[in-house]
Amino acid sequence: MVAATSPAIEIEVDGRTVRVSNPDRVYFPETGATKKDLVDYYLAVGPGIVNALLERPCMLHRFPKGLAEKKIHQKRLPAGAPPWVQTVELHFPRWNRTADELCVTELGSVIWAVQMSTVEFHPWNSRREDPEKPDEWRIDLDPGPLSDFAQVRRVAGVVEEVLDELGAVGYPKTSGGSGLHVYVRVRPDHGHQVVRRAALAFAREVERRAPDDVTTTWWRKDRDPHHLFVDYNQNARDHTIAAAYSVRGVPDGRVSAPVRWSEVPDCDPRDFTMATMPARFAEIGDLHADIDDHVFDLAPLVEWADRDEAAGAETPDLPEEGPA
């Protein structure tokens, strides 16, 4: 491994200059990818990662010594940020604390976060104008211990079918792990609890249509390990998942990659890495670029939630927020 004293370099991005220290430090031992490689990746997919993070509070997953060492989950902006890096102050009632989280408004702030050893970007599903009103409904297909990606593909087909019936436009992406995410832009008319409740109603409908593949059981210990969990809790306040185009902290440098619905039946998450995605992005651009043009009204899902609860279905209490 190259010594940590390799000379710093300066990166010019959209009129900003970002100093990158230790550019030759190996972050991904399996592939040999370095900190500079990570910078180059985010520059290559710049419009996509900025679109995914724009104006959203963002938690950072930092690996100061690379993947071989401990990961840091960081809500607060790391010290030493230049004045042009934007933040948003968030309040965490359970802890009665506040935190100034990164709020990406330009590509330079992404590259600065990488300089600060960030590998993964985990944005909120709301924007800093009103963090309490989500504008993004997130469908997380989380496979069980004995699931496989073929099951994820099957369930994604059911998700697409239900979204089509609702008149909602879903934007799928690989999770960068073993699952799949689908994002739907919604009007920021409701709080996190309402969006989560609507997401649960949708998950129950998917479960009804694919009972051999899907569960909405709250507790992991009570789930059939062969079933996939439609994780509606990703819509709870302060719950975040990796952004579109975010690299994941896994050995092969896998990326949470936007895909077309037509690609889902045959896609393999292992094909989307920080080595392969730049060429794909150069060819097809950002598949989520027009998500803001397709806004869905959650009213039908709120009605489904009312119907389910009238029939005796329970909505588990919100998970507790993490410490600031």
Summary of the structure (lengths in Angstrom):
residues: 324
radius of gyration: 19.6
end to end distance: 34.5
largest distance: 65.1
contacts: 1034
relative contact order: 0.17
helix: 31%
strand: 23%
